């Protein structure tokens, strides 16, 4: 199950502890829909230790800008509050998991 955030404070709180995947996406983005499906059907069921936080770039453009998101889907892997990896585009779930 994922959590949607719209503010910097919400995002900062969400990535403070544990393993967190932040997914910057939009409803009109085909690759984002593909990535979202892979996250929901592959990552979340098999890796319950990884929390998923979604940021809709149309609803939170200032948050996307603050993170330097220029292309979507943009995926950020956090562990214990520190960014471990960043991916742009459709990315294999195994690569995301390995980044933590």
Buried (B, 14 or more C-beta within 10 A) or exposed (E): EBEBBEEEEBBEEBBEEBBBBBBBBBEEBEBBBEBBEBBEEBBBEEBEEBBBBBBBBEEBEEBBEEBEBEEBBBBBBBBEEEBEBBBBEBBEBEEBBEBB
